[in-house]
Amino acid sequence: MAELSSSERAVVERAGAEPMIDQVLSWASVNSGSRNLAGLERMADLLVDAFSALPGILRLDDPAPVEAVDAAGRSVKIEHGRHLHLNVRPTAPVQLLLTGHMDTVYATDHPFQQTRWIEDGVLNGPGVADMKGGLSVMLAALKAVEQIPIADRLGYQVIINSDEEVGSPASAALLARAAQGKAAALTYEPAALPVGTLAGARPGSGNFSFVVRGRSAHAGRNPEEGRNALVAAAELALRLAMSKTPGLSINPARIEGGSPNNVVPDLAVLRVNMRPRTTDDQEIASRLIAKALDETSAAHEVHIEAHGGFGRPPKPLTEEAEALFELVEAAATDLGQAIAWRPTGGVCDGNNIAACGVPVVDTMGVRGGKIHSEEEYLIVDSLAERAALSALTILRLAGES
């Protein structure tokens, strides 16, 4: 470990000493799947209790209204949980944004509900890495920073949303508002690799539902009078899949609809995910979608409605972002932690924050792996490591401006 100042050493030691593993075990015992509103409310209450240790104004914000298309092609309202929002010293000279999410990918009927020790120091459990461990790291770092005089120079907002795992549709506007005027942001997704590697550039992501409406007819007596929506949806899927480019991945994921075998189906819904590497690739994607819809509609004489969009903009590694990465890397080096960063194919709230012009490091959470599976695990030593790294990074950001 390099020579740290007395303030830095004090904040690092305090952060690492917080009882984070107890929090992770407690929080992971609560199922907070993105659609489990009761579980999310319970999780929000636990987080309010924990984050009440910090100063500022703490509240639970209502989710923004969200609509989606169901399998019958109808627009339906989707309910989400409330979002934790903490605002500390909004007039301080240095303003930061720290974000995380309380939801997981594991529904109430998922078999993966319990934590267990795989081996000494390695905990398996739902959300232990993604990202209840990260939330504990964030809290430990902030509690430590609050104990030193320089904290008066630092203002920050904390957003812990309830819908990150489903694309943050009910919290994107809240994140955008909170990002305004911030010098930097830290998000507590788990490290990109178990060794602690940070995620650098990220592609964008768009989710689309294409509602294809044809005309029903008897499959034997007058099939020529029908317009097969299922066939049109299948062709649209193929057109889109074959339109991928080196900077744009396209994944037709599901077709819903159809009819009995003796009826020409008049409805189908095609679900597609697209991941553009750059904003130019995103514009290309929009043109490809329009072309594929026009050609498929004309070829099959069907009507196609497009729903959805690019909820996660591409996140390039800008000069400002690279400077923030270098600050984090220097802090890690001074703590005796080897750290690097690399591009990744995943997306998160860091995409949305970066689109607001704020440099962000979005993998400040724990080391672990196999997230979104029943093998998800947390390396327990990384709780103290990453809390120390966050605390030192925040301290240096507060002292730089």
N, C-alpha and C positions, 0 to 999 in steps of 0.2 A: 504494500500500500504506500502511495506517495505521501509526502508530508502535506497534511491538511491543516487549515487554520483551526483555531480553537472552536470557532463557531461551526465550521464544517464538521469537525470531529464530533462535537456534541450532537448535532442534528442527525448525523449518520448513526451514532450509537442509539439514540432515542428511537429512531425509526425501526432499526433492526430488533429492538427489544419488545416491540408491541406483540400482544398475544394473537397473532394472525391465524395460526392453525386452528385455534379454538373457534374463531369466527367462521373460517371456511367450513369446518365440520357442521357448525350450527346452520349456516346459510345453505349448504348443500343438502341438508335434510328436508328443505322446503322445495317442493316441486313448483318451479316458476316457469314452466313452458309458456311460450309466447301466447298461446290461446287459453291458458288456465288463469282466468281473471281472479278467482279466489286466491290462488297461490301467489299471483303477482301482488295482490293487495297485502297478503301476509308478508311477503318479501319486502315490499315497500315500507311497511311498519317497522320491520327489523332494521332496515337501513336508516330510517329516520332516527330511531333510537341510537344507532351507532354514530351517525354523522352529526348528531346533536352535540357531540363533544367539541365540535368546531364552532367558531363565532359566526356571525352573519345571520341572514334571513333564510330560513329553511322551510320549504313548502313542497307539497305534491301537486304538480300541474296536471290538469285534465288532458287527455289525449286529443289531438286534432281529429276531426271526423275523417273517416276513410271508407271508400266504397270499392268493391271488387265485383267481378263477374262470376256468377256461379255456373254450374254445369248446364243449366237451362238457358244460359245467355242473358240472365237478368242481372241488373245492377243491385247489389245488396250491401247493406252497411256492415262493416266489420268492427267489432268492439276490441279495444286495447286497454291495457292497464295505465295507471297514472305514472308520471315521471317525477323522480326526485330532482329538485332544483335548489341549489344552495348558492347564495350570492354574498360574498365576503369583501368588505372594504371596496366598494365600487368606485371610489374617488382616489384610490391609491395610485401612485405614478406607474407602477408595473401591473399589467392586467393579463392574467392567464386563463385558459379554459382547460378543465380536466373532465374527461368523459368516460363513461362505462355503461354497461347494460346489466339489468337484473334478470332478463329472460334467458332461457335455455332452449335447446331444440327438443327436449324430452317431454312429451305429453304425459298426462296423468295415467294413460293406459300403456305407456312404454314400460318394458320390463326393467329398465335401468333406473332404479330409484334410490339405491343405497350406496354409501361409501364403504370401502374396505381397504386395508393395507396390502398392497401387492408385495412389498418388502419394506424393510426399515427405511424410512425417509421417502417413500413413494406411495402416494395416496391415489386410489382409483375412485371415481365418483362422478355423478352428473353435475357438470358445471364447475368442478373444482379448478380447472384451468381456464375455462371459457364461460364466465369470467369472475366467478365469486372469489377466486384467489386474487385476481387483479383488483377487485374492489377493496379487498383487505389491504393490499399493497398501497393503493392510492390513499386510503384513510390513514394508514400508519405514517406515510410520508408527510401528509398535511398536518397531522397532530404534532409531529416532531418539529416542523418548520414554525408552527405557531408558538413554540416555546422560546424563540430567540428574538432579540430586539428588531432585527431587520424585517421581521414579519410586517411591521407597520408600513413598509414600502410596497407590500405585495397585496394586490386584490385578485380575486379569482372567482369564477363560477364553476360549480360542479353540476353536471347533468348526468343522471343515471336513468336511461330510458328503459321502457318496458317492451320494446318492439324491434330491437336491433337485428335479431335473428331472422326477422321477416322483412328486412329492408328499411326499417325506421319510417314507415309511412305516416305514423301518428306523432312523430317527434322531429321530423326533418326541419320544420319551420322553427321549432324551439331551438334546435342546434344552430341554425343559421343566425337567429337573433343573438344567441349567447356568444357566437364567434365574433360579432362586431367589435372592433376596437381592441382585439386581443393581440398581444405581442407574439404569443406562441400557444400551442395546445399540446396536451399529452393525453393519449387514449390508452386504456389498459387492457387491450386484447393480449392474449398470450404471445410469447415470443414466436417468431416464425419457425424456428428450429429449437430442439431441446437444449442446445448449447447456449441459447440466449440471443441468437441472431434477430435483428430487427427487420421488419418489412419496410422496404423503400418505396419505389414506384408501384402503383397498383393500377390495373385496368378499371374502367367503369363497368357498370352492370345495369341492364334493363330487363324488366319482366313484362311480357306482353301476353294478352289474351285476344285472339282473333275469333270473333263470332261469325260463323259462316251460316247463312240462311238460304236454303234452296227451296224446293217444292216437292211435297210428297206425292206419291202415286203408287198404284198397285205394281208390285215387282213382276207380275206375270201378265196381267191384262193390258196395261198401258205404261210400261216403264219409260217409254220415250217422252212422255209428258212430264215426268219428274225431273228434278234437278238435284243431283246427289250431293248433299252438303259434306258427307263423310269423304267421298272421293276428292272433292275440291279441297278440303282441309288437308288431306294426305298430300295432294300435289303442292299445296302451299308450303307444307313442311319440307318437302323435297326441294322446292325452289329456294327456300331460305337456306337450307342446309348446304346447298351447292354454291351459295353466294358468299361463303366465308372467305376471308382474306387473311394474310399474315398478321394483320393488326386487328382482326375482328373474328372472334369465335361465336358460333351460332349453334344453340342447342335446342332443337324442337324436343320438348320433354313429354308432352301428353296430348292425346286427343280424346275429348269427351263427347258423348252424344250417340248418334246412331238410332236404330229403329229395329223392330222385328224383321226377320229375314224376308218376309213377303211385302215389305214396304220400303220404297225409296226414301232414305232419310232426308229430312228437310232441315236438320240442325246439327252442327258440330262446333266444338270449341277447341281451338288449338292453343296450347301454352308453349311459349318460347322464351328462353333466356339468351341475351346477347351480351358480350363482353368486349367493348372497344378499348384498344390500348391508349388511344389519344382522342382529343376532341375532334380532330379531323376524321378519325375512324368512326366516331359517333355520328358525324354528319353523313358519312358514307352509308352507315347502317340505316339512317332515316330514309335515304334515297332508295336503298335496296328494298326496304319494306314497302314503300309506295309503289315501286315497280312490280314487285311480286303480287301485291294485292290487285293492281290493275289487270295484270296478265291473267291471274287465276280467275278473277271475277268474269272477265270477258270469255275465257275459254270454257267456263262451266255455266255461264249465265246465272251466277249466284250473287248475293249481296254479302259483303264482308265488312264488319265493323271492327276497328282496331281500338283496343283499350290498353292502358298501361303506359309505360315510358321508362326513361333512364333515370332511376331513382338514385343511383350512385355515379356521379361524374368520374371520369378518369382522374387519377392522382399522379401527376408527373413529379419527378424529383427536381424542384426548382432550386435556384441558388439559395433562397431563404431557407428552404427545407433542408438543404444540404448543410448549411451553417448550423442549424439546430441539431441535426444528426451528429455533426462533429463535436458540438458541445456535450452531447450525451456520451459520445465515445470517449472524450477526454475525461469526463467524470468517471466512467467505468474504469478507464485505465488507472486513474488515481486511487480507485478502490481495489485495484488488483483483479478486476474482472475483464476478461477478453471479450470484446463485442464487435460485431460487424453488422452490415445491413446488405440486403439484396432485394431485387424486384420479386413480387409474388403475384400469383393469379387470383388471390382472394380479394374481397372488398369488405369495407366496414364503414363506420361513421367517420373515420379519418378521411375518406373520399369527400364526404359532404363538407367537412371542415376546411379541407384544402381548397375546395371550390369557392370558399368565401375569401380566399387570399391570405389565409392564416397558415404559417408553417406548422406541421404537426408530425410528431412521432407517435404512431398508433399501436405499437406493440411493446408498451412499457410494463405489461403484466408479467405473469410468472413464466418460468420454464416448465415445460410439460409436453404433452403431445396427444395424438390420436383423438383430437376433439371431434365432437359430433358423432361419436361412436360409444359403444359400451366399454371400450378400452381406454377412455379418456383418463389421463393421469396428471398429477401435479408432483413436481420435485420439490419437496417441502423446504429444503435449504434455500430455494430461490425466493421464498417469501421475504426473508431478511435481506438477501442480496438486492432484490429489485426495489424494496422499500428504501434501502440506503441509496441506491442509484437515483430513484425519483427525488428523494429529499435533497440530495446534493445538486441535482439538476435544477430543481425549483429554486434552491438557495442561490445558485449562480445566475439564474435568469433574473431573480430579484435584485441582485447586486450589479448587473451589467448595465441597466438602463439609467 
